[in-house]
Amino acid sequence: MDTKEVLTFLTLSQTLSYQRAAEKLQYARSTIFSHIQTLEQELGVPLFVKNGRQLELTEQGRMFRPYAVRVMSDYQEIMERFTGITSVNGSVTIGGCEVNTANSLLKTLNLFSTKYPQIHLRMMTSPNASVPDLVRGDLVDMGYYYGIGHRRFPGVQCVDMYEEPVYLVAARENPLTKRAHVVYEELQGMNFVHPHDNCCFATELLTKLRQRDVQLGKVSYVGGVQLVVDQAHRRNALTLTPQSALERYEEAYDMVRLQMDEEPIWAWECIIHKDFELLKPEVKTLIRFSLKTLCGGEKARGGNGM
C-alpha cells in the first residue's frame, strides 16, 4: 500500500471533489483517479460512490478512513524518528493578514523554511476576519488568526497559541512618541490608519475610545501595511501592532510604540485548520512546528496547544 495513495484517499474523503483534491495535492485529476482506483483494487472494495453529482464515501470507505489516518500518522512518526527530519514534501497554502504572516510570524516561517526546505510555503493574504472562511472553503490548508478572547468557528478547529499585547505605534517624528506617559484623552483629534475595518485590534481600540468620549480625526482603512506606514509618516497617523511584530515595525518601518498609561489590548494568536487527522503531512508538520516554536514564549500571557 503506497502512502501517496493513502494520502490521496484522505484528501478526497475530506474534499469530496476530484478537482479540489487535485488542487490541494498539486496532482493532475487523472492521478487522483489512478490512486483511488489502485487502492480500491488492492482492498477489493469501492471507497467512493457518486450520488447524483455528489461524491460520497461508501460504507467501506468510512470504515477504512481511521486506518488510513493511522497509516499516515505512523509513517510520518517512523520517518521523523529514524531520519531525524520529516520526509514529507509538497506545499502548504497559508491564510492570514499581512500584519501576521509578513510581520508577526516572519521569523517563525523563515525558520520553518530553513528546517524543511522541501516544503514550499504559499501565502494567501486576506483580512484577518476572513481567515476562518478561507480554511472552511478549502482555499487554504491552514490559517493564522488574531482574535480578542477565545473564539470558535463552525466547521473548523481553532487552536490558541499565546496571548500578547497590541500597542499603538506612530512614526518616530510624531510628538506623542517623545512622551513618557500617554492617556487615551491625548489621542483626541489624532488620525488613525489601519489595513482593514474588520480587524479585531481596530474594533477594540475604537470601542475603548468611544467609551471615553475620545474622538479621533480621520480614520482610514487602506488594505496593506506599507500604505499604513506611508500614511503614518505623511499624516502623523497612529496604527496598531501586536508585540511580536513590534521589532519589525521599528526596524523596517521606523515606527515607535507609544508609552501608554492605558492597559494594552490583548489578542490571541491562533491556528485555524480542519480535522487535524485528515490534514496533509506537511500541514501537520507546520502546525506542530508553530506550536512548539511559539507556545510558551516570553511574549505570551497564556496559551494552549495540541
NUDOPA-90134 format. One record per residue (C-alpha): residue in three letters; x, y, z. Coordinates in steps of 0.5 Angstrom, whole numbers, plus 2048, in hexadecimal, padded with zeros to 3 digits. Layout:
N
AlaXYZ/...
REM end
This chain:
306
Met800800800/Asp8038077FE/Thr80380C803/Lys8028117FD/Glu7FB80D7FB/Val7F980D802/Leu7FA815803/Thr7F68167FC/Phe7F0812800/Leu7F1816806/Thr7F181D802/Leu7EB81A7FD/Ser7E7818803/Gln7E781F806/Thr7E6823800/Leu7E181E7FC/Ser7E48217F6/Tyr7E981F7F1/Gln7EA8267EF/Arg7EB8287F6/Ala7F08227F8/Ala7F48237F2/Glu7F582B7F3/Lys7F78297FB/Leu7FC8247F9/Gln7FE8277F2/Tyr7FD8217EE/Ala7F98207E8/Arg7F281E7E8/Ser7F48177E5/Thr7F98167EA/Ile7F48167F0/Phe7EF8127EC/Ser7F580D7EB/His7F780D7F2/Ile7F080B7F4/Gln7EF8067EF/Thr7F58037F1/Leu7F38037F9/Glu7EC8007F7/Gln7EF7FA7F3/Glu7F47F97F9/Leu7EF7F97FE/Gly7EA7F67FA/Val7E47FA7FC/Pro7E28017F9/Leu7E48077FD/Phe7DF80D7FA/Val7D980D7F6/Lys7D58127F2/Asn7CE8147F5/Gly7CC8187EF/Arg7D181D7EE/Gln7D481D7F5/Leu7DA8187F7/Glu7D98157FE/Leu7DD80F802/Thr7DA808801/Glu7D9805808/Gln7DF801807/Gly7E3808805/Arg7E080A80C/Met7E380480F/Phe7EA80580C/Arg7EB80C80E/Pro7ED80B815/Tyr7F2806813/Ala7F580B80D/Val7F5810813/Arg7F980B817/Val7FE809811/Met80081080F/Ser801812817/Asp80580C818/Tyr80980D811/Gln80B814813/Glu80D81381A/Ile81180D817/Met815812812/Glu816817817/Arg81981281D/Phe81E80F818/Thr820814813/Gly81F81A818/Ile81B81E813/Thr81481D810/Ser81481A80A/Val80E81E807/Asn80F823802/Gly80A8277FE/Ser80782E7FF/Val803831805/Thr7FE837803/Ile7FD83B809/Gly7F884080A/Gly7F984780E/Cys7F984E80F/Glu7FF85280D/Val801854814/Asn80184D816/Thr804849810/Ala80984E80E/Asn80B851814/Ser80984E81B/Leu80B847818/Leu810848813/Lys816846818/Thr81283F819/Leu81083E812/Asn81783F810/Leu81A83A815/Phe815835812/Ser81783680B/Thr81E83580D/Lys81D82F811/Tyr81882C80C/Pro81B82F805/Gln817829802/Ile81082C804/His80E832800/Leu80A838804/Arg80583C800/Met801842803/Met7FA844801/Thr7FA84B805/Ser7F384D807/Pro7F085180C/Asn7F084D813/Ala7E984C814/Ser7E984980D/Val7EE84380F/Pro7E883E812/Asp7E483F80C/Leu7EB83D807/Val7EC83780B/Arg7E583580C/Gly7E4836804/Asp7EB832803/Leu7EE838800/Val7F4837804/Asp7F7831808/Met7F783580F/Gly7F783C811/Tyr7FA840817/Tyr7F584581A/Tyr7F584A81F/Gly7EF84A824/Ile7EC84E82A/Gly7EA84982F/His7EA84282E/Arg7E6841827/Arg7E383A824/Phe7E083A81D/Pro7DC83581A/Gly7DF82F815/Val7E6831817/Gln7EA83081D/Cys7EE836821/Val7F4835825/Asp7F683A82A/Met7FE83B82A/Tyr7FF84182E/Glu7FC848830/Glu80084E82F/Pro7FF856830/Val7FE85A82A/Tyr80186182A/Leu7FF868827/Val80586A823/Ala80787081F/Ala80C87381A/Arg81287581E/Glu81187C81D/Asn80A87C820/Pro80A880826/Leu80787B82A/Thr80D876829/Lys81187B82E/Arg80C87B834/Ala80E876839/His80687683B/Val800876836/Val7F9875838/Tyr7F3874833/Glu7F187B834/Glu7F787E831/Leu7F587A82A/Gln7EF87F829/Gly7F0881822/Met7F587C820/Asn7F5879819/Phe7F4871819/Val7F686D814/His7F6865813/Pro7F586080E/His7EE85D80F/Asp7E8860812/Asn7E6859815/Cys7ED858819/Cys7EB856820/Phe7F185B822/Ala7EE86181F/Thr7E785F821/Glu7E985E828/Leu7ED865829/Leu7E7869826/Thr7E386682B/Lys7E7868830/Leu7E886F82E/Arg7E087082D/Gln7DF86D834/Arg7E4873836/Asp7E1878831/Val7E787982D/Gln7E687B826/Leu7EC879821/Gly7ED87D81B/Lys7ED87A814/Val7EC872815/Ser7EF86F80E/Tyr7EF86780C/Val7F4867807/Gly7F585F806/Gly7FC85E807/Val80285F80C/Gln806863807/Leu800868806/Val7FF86880D/Val80686A80E/Asp80686F809/Gln80087380C/Ala803872813/His809876810/Arg80687B80C/Arg80087D810/Asn80287B817/Ala7FD876818/Leu7FD87081D/Thr7FC86981C/Leu7FC862820/Thr80185D820/Pro802856824/Gln808856829/Ser80B850824/Ala80B85581E/Leu80E85B822/Glu81585A821/Arg814859819/Tyr810860819/Glu81586381D/Glu81B861818/Ala818860812/Tyr812866812/Asp81586B817/Met80F86A81C/Val80F86B823/Arg80B869829/Leu80786E82D/Gln80886D834/Met80186D836/Asp7FF86D83D/Glu7F986983B/Glu7F886183B/Pro7FA85F834/Ile7F585B830/Trp7F7853831/Ala7F684F82B/Trp7F684782A/Glu7FB845824/Cys7F783E822/Ile7F883981C/Ile7F2837819/His7F1831815/Lys7EC82B813/Asp7EC824816/Phe7F4823818/Glu7F481C817/Leu7F281D810/Leu7F782280E/Lys7FD821809/Pro80381F80D/Glu80782680B/Val80182A80E/Lys801826814/Thr809827815/Leu80882F814/Ile80282E81A/Arg80782A81E/Phe80D82F81D/Ser80983581E/Leu806832825/Lys80D830827/Thr810837825/Leu80B83C827/Cys80783982D/Gly80A83B834/Gly80F840831/Glu810847835/Lys80B84B832/Ala806846834/Arg80184883A/Gly7FE841839/Gly7FD83B834/Asn7FB834832/Gly7FC83082C/Met7FB82982A/
REM end
